[in-house]
Amino acid sequence: MGETKQGMAVPAYMGVRSIDQLNGTDAKLLYGIEGSSVVMHKVEEGVIPEYHLKQQLVQGPTAGMLYEVGRLYASREDFVFLAWSPHWMNRSYDIRYLKDPKDALGPANDPAKLSTIV
């Protein structure tokens, strides 16, 4: 049993803790996932305009986003991406989920309970 988590994240080495700090970084792109996902719509229609983000949202398959995360993390570049837990990325990389003080992600910020049935 546990809880899910999803939202915008950065590598911990960036020192950013909140979405409203992103424009003060060198991050140029926000790596997303498939355009059909609810969180992608929330980011595009809510988060980017609400925070006036300068980062360009990149839509693509989850595998492509994870490839970019690995590549950019290895070279310690600034970048933003969509993350969720449970997922192996949380163990492979030291990442930080960003706070959303304006609640632009709405219910997508809220964790869901996980249960195992056997």
GIGI-V906172 format. One record per residue. N is the residue number from 1. RES is the residue in three letters. SS is DSSP state (H for helix, E for strand, - for the rest). Layout:
N & RES & SS
N & RES & SS
This chain:
1 & MET & -
2 & GLY & E
3 & GLU & E
4 & THR & -
5 & LYS & E
6 & GLN & E
7 & GLY & E
8 & MET & E
9 & ALA & E
10 & VAL & E
11 & PRO & E
12 & ALA & H
13 & TYR & H
14 & MET & H
15 & GLY & -
16 & VAL & -
17 & ARG & -
18 & SER & E
19 & ILE & H
20 & ASP & H
21 & GLN & H
22 & LEU & H
23 & ASN & H
24 & GLY & H
25 & THR & -
26 & ASP & -
27 & ALA & -
28 & LYS & -
29 & LEU & E
30 & LEU & E
31 & TYR & E
32 & GLY & -
33 & ILE & -
34 & GLU & -
35 & GLY & -
36 & SER & -
37 & SER & -
38 & VAL & H
39 & VAL & H
40 & MET & H
41 & HIS & H
42 & LYS & H
43 & VAL & H
44 & GLU & H
45 & GLU & H
46 & GLY & H
47 & VAL & H
48 & ILE & H
49 & PRO & H
50 & GLU & H
51 & TYR & H
52 & HIS & -
53 & LEU & -
54 & LYS & -
55 & GLN & -
56 & GLN & E
57 & LEU & E
58 & VAL & E
59 & GLN & -
60 & GLY & -
61 & PRO & -
62 & THR & H
63 & ALA & H
64 & GLY & H
65 & MET & H
66 & LEU & H
67 & TYR & H
68 & GLU & H
69 & VAL & H
70 & GLY & H
71 & ARG & H
72 & LEU & H
73 & TYR & H
74 & ALA & H
75 & SER & -
76 & ARG & -
77 & GLU & -
78 & ASP & -
79 & PHE & -
80 & VAL & E
81 & PHE & E
82 & LEU & E
83 & ALA & E
84 & TRP & E
85 & SER & E
86 & PRO & -
87 & HIS & -
88 & TRP & -
89 & MET & H
90 & ASN & H
91 & ARG & H
92 & SER & H
93 & TYR & -
94 & ASP & -
95 & ILE & E
96 & ARG & E
97 & TYR & E
98 & LEU & -
99 & LYS & E
100 & ASP & -
101 & PRO & -
102 & LYS & -
103 & ASP & -
104 & ALA & -
105 & LEU & -
106 & GLY & H
107 & PRO & H
108 & ALA & H
109 & ASN & H
110 & ASP & -
111 & PRO & -
112 & ALA & -
113 & LYS & E
114 & LEU & E
115 & SER & -
116 & THR & -
117 & ILE & -
118 & VAL & -
